[in-house]
Amino acid sequence: MRPYVCSACLEEVERAFQIYIQPILEAERESKARQVYESTWRRPRVGEFIPASGVRQYLLVSPAWSFWDIKFCWRISQRICRGSHPAFVMIMKVDGALQGRRLDTCDSKQVRALDPDHGCTGSIQVDAIESGIAFLFARWAQRTLQPALQSINPDALWDARSPTSICECYGDELRVIQTRWIDGTAYVALRNFFTVGAVEAFFKSLGYHMIPRGATSVPPPATATPAQDSTTNQPKENL
């Protein structure tokens, strides 16, 4: 038999439950709304973010004494941002010719990287500008330095000529990934380069030297005044 509970007691229990559950539900709604807002690309309000820009230059010297003049220019975008974080636009020029472009937010990135002291994979915080330079540098090297990249042992190999076409991994951190096509040609892709130091060390292992030629920058704001309302996504090309 179910125990008898009078209607007044049931109402009291219901009121106590509502008092207990309402703050929890409200906190969950606010958390979900904040997550949606922080992941939404939008157009910033006038004066919401402080204008900032910077330049970094490097001279890349090959083992055969070839030279590349490499220049990175970035600025805070006044036309697009994501959540409460300003966005920056970065371009890469090599010997004066445009070779890459990147749009990203100015908040620091948490990425997975190999810890050389413990030989295991963990998470590290990486500056967004540093990460953008490393990304563009790696993509340019991937397109330009294929003969040098194919001369080293990869961290992973995918051979299309194999009957099973299984990817073989040789390292804990996959940075150099080689693909051998069925016609016998090969292509090397570079991944997981998040800092300029990592790129510099990799180039040095190939016999190349990165020489900084100067840097000027105004640090971008890490945080911004939260917007009062969310807007719809803005197309990335409207920069």
N, C-alpha and C positions, 0 to 999 in steps of 0.2 A: 504493500500500500504506500502511496506517496504521502509524505507528511503534509498536514494542512498548514498553509500559510495564508494569512488574511491579506486582503487587497491592500490595506494600508502598509503592511510590511513589504509587499512586493514593490509598491511605489517607492518606498524608502530605499530599497536595494537598487532599484533602477536609477534613482537620482544620484546615489553614491557612485554607481558605476559610470554614469555620464560625467560626473565631476572628475573621476579618475581618468577616463579615456579621452576626453576632449583635448587636453593639452598634448597628449601623445599624437593624436590624429593631426592636430594643428602643426606640430613640429614636423611630422612626416610630409605634410603638404608644402610647408615652407622649404624643406630640404629638396623636394622634387622640383619645386619652382625655381630654386636657386641653381640646381644642376642644369635645368633646361636653359635658364638665362645665361649661365657661364659657357655653355656650349653653342650658343646661337651667334652667328655672324650678324652684325647690325651696323648701321651708320651712326657714328658718334655724334653727340651734340656739339655745337660750336664751342670751342674752348675747353672741352672736357679733358683733353690730354695735352700735355706740354709738348710742343714741337722739339724734336731732337734728331740728330743725324750723326753719321760717323764714316770714316774711311780707314781701311787697312790695306797695306800694300806689301807684297812679297816678291822676291826674285827667286825663281826656281831654276836651279842649275843642274843639268843632267850629267851623267858620267862622261859623255862625249863633249862637254862644255857647250851645250846648247842652252840658251837662256829664254825664259818666259817672264815677262813683266805682268804680274797678276795683281789685280786691284778689286777690292770689295767696297761697295758703297751701300749704305743703308740709311733709311729715314723712317720716322714714325708716320704712319698713314693717317691722314685726316678724313678719309672717306670710308674707312671700314675698320671694325674692331670686333672682338669676340668677348661677350659678357662685359666684365669690368676691366678687362685687360686690353691695352692698346695693341695694335698690330704694326709690324714693320715690314717694309719692302726692301729686299736686298738684291743687288745685281752683282754679277761677277764679270769682269772684263779681263781678257788675256791679250796683251799687246794691242790694247785699244779696241778690240772687237768683243761684242757682247757674247758671253758663253753660258750664262745661267741666270736664273731669276727665282726668287723664293719669297713667299708670303707666309708669315708666321706671327704668333703672338709673343709679347715681350716677357711673359712669365717664365720662370725657370722650368726646365724639363726634368722629369724623373725617368731615367733610362736604365736598362739592364746592361751591365758591363762586367768584364772579367776583372776580378781582384787579383793583381799579380802577387800580392803578399801571401794570400791564402789559397790561390789556385781554384777559386770558386766564383760563381756568378752572383752578383748582388746588384743593388740599386744605388745610383749616384745622382746627384743634382747637377744639372748642366745649364750654364747660361744660354739663353736663347740665341744671342748674337754669335756666341762661340759655336753653338750647334749648327747654325745656318751656314757659317763659313766652312765648317768641316763637311757638311752635306754637299755644298756646291763644289768644294775642292775634290771630293771623292767622285762625284758624277763627271767632272771634267776629266780627271785622270782615267776614269773608266772608258771614256770615249777616245781619249788622245793617246794613252800609253799602253795600248793592248799588247804590243810586242814585249815590253818589259814585264807586264803583269802575267803573261803566259809563260814566262821563263822561271817563275817561282812555284813552289809547291802550294797548292790551294788548301784551304781549310775544309772544303767540301767539293766533291766532284760528281757531276751527273753526266753519264755517258749514254747518249741515245743509241749507240751501236750495240750496247749490251742487250742480251735477250731479255733481261728483267728490268733494265733501265733504273736500277736502284741508286739512290743518292748515297755516296760514301762520305762520311764525315771523319776528318782527321784531327780536329781541334775542339776545344771547349767553347771558343768564341768564333762564330762564323763571320769572317770579314772578307775573305777572298773565296769566291764561289765560281768554279769553272764548269762550263757546259761544253761538252764535245758533241757536235751535231753529227747526223748520220753521214754527211758527206766528208767527214774528217776534219772540218774546221772547228775552231774553238773560240769561245768568248768568255771573258772573265768579268764578273760583276763584283763590285765593292759594296759592302753593307756594314752597318753598325759602327760608323765613325762619327763620334759625337763631340770630340774636342779637337782643337788645332794641334795640341800636343800629340794626340794619337795619329793624326795625319802626318805630322812632321816625322815621327818615329818610323812610320811605315815607309815614307819616301826615303828616309835615310837607309833603311834596310835594302832598298833597291839601288842605292848609290846616288840618289838625288839629294840635293840640299835646298832647304827653304830658308831664305834670308829675309827677315823682316826689314822693310824699308821705311817704316814710319807708320804711325796711327794717330788719327785725330777723332775724337768722339765726344759727344755729350751724352751721359748715361740716360737711357730711357726710364720713365717712371715705372716702378715695379707694380704699383697699385694705382687705382683711379677712383674718383668719386662715383659710387654706384648710381646707375641710372634709375629713374623713378618708374620707367615703364619699359617693357620689352618691345622690340620691333621685329618684323619679319626678316628672314635671311636676306642678305644683300649679295648679289652676284660678285664673285671674286675679281672679275675683270674690271669692275668699277673702282679702280684705284686712282 
